[in-house]
Each structure stands twice: as C-alpha cells, then as structure tokens.
Amino acid sequence: MSLDLEQIKNHYAKMNDAKLENIAKFEMALLEPAVQPIVIAEIKRRGMDENLLAGIAAQTKTLSDEEVEELKDKLKGLACPSCGKPDQGLVGGIIRKVRSIVLFTQYEQRPIIACPACVEAERKSQLIKNSLFGWWGFPSGLLYRTPQAIINHFRDNGKRDAISEGILTHFAVENVGELKTNWNQEDKIVSFVRRKNSTQA
Ligand SMILES: [Zn+2]
C-alpha cells in the first residue's frame, strides 16, 4: 500500500501548533520515513521554533554512546526541579508508594529526577507514608505490597548509582527531542523534568 502523501500533507496542515510540536518532539521516530519531511516542511512553513528541527534530527537517527552521555550530562547539570538549587548533580531515584484506600491497596513505582537531597527526601517521605497508610488493604497490603515496598526501598539504597544511571539513560533517550529542542533554554528542560516527575506512573 502506498501512502497518499497529499492527504497526509493536508492532515498536518490542519493540525494545531501544540499537537504538531508534540509530534515533532516525541513521535518522529514512529512516523514513516516518507512522512517525516512533510512534518518538517509544515514546521518551517508555520515559522515554528527552529530548534524543533534539532530535536527531530536527534530522534530519527541512532544515538551513539557519546551522544547519550552528553544528554545525561545535560540532565545532571540542570538546576533541581524540586528545590531549584543549581549545581547539585541531579540523580535518578525510584519512588515506591503503597496506599490502602478503603479496602484496596494500590502500588505505584515511578522514577524521579532531582538533586540527591530531594530524591532522598521524597523516598524517605514515601517510606514513612507507606508504613502508615499502606498496611491494612485487602488482600495485598498486609501480606505483600507494603512489605515488598519497604524491602525494595532498602535494597535500592545499595544500588543508588546503578539506578540513577538507568533512570537518566532511559529519560535521555526517550526525551531526546525535548532535550535537543530546548538545549540552550535549560529552564524549559527543568520545567519538563518537573512535570514528568509528577506525572509518571
Ligand atoms: Zn533539590
């Protein structure tokens, strides 16, 4: 089946700026190679932020190890998205959260990127809340979820560096379009990391 490129052109021409920007930053690698130039042309036609093109270029090729390291160094050098302090050397951590609501227990595990002090503070705060609010759910709170979260919390302590590197690598590769687009506007990347910290499930 061949693509109807005219129809695809019209599709992107009708799309609003926000949606087009989102595709440019996060979904370029998913598009057919024949469709990618159409999106690029539409961004240029509208006079949108030219830095989007750098973000697109980074997504549509395979990143070398050096490029991934460069992205991670960018993340590590940002001001902390939680407390705002600069030059703290950001790290990644895992937040483990267990809550029993009425009778049912919910378990959530999500990555966070912040300065070492903020990551530890958030992990400890969840550990305490897990102990207080995670126990009585049925059936898994008492038997399984809460003890598991607490055991894993202490296991994580022993491999902080490996966890941090894994989270930063994953974040860098997944969000290369956003990072490259705002490479020289770090406050925008910090806001983006802050949003991801609070929404990732
Ligand atoms: Zn901080």
Residues whose N, C-alpha, C, O or C-beta is under 5 A from the ligand:
A	BS01	ZN	C80 S82 C83 G84 A114 C115 C118
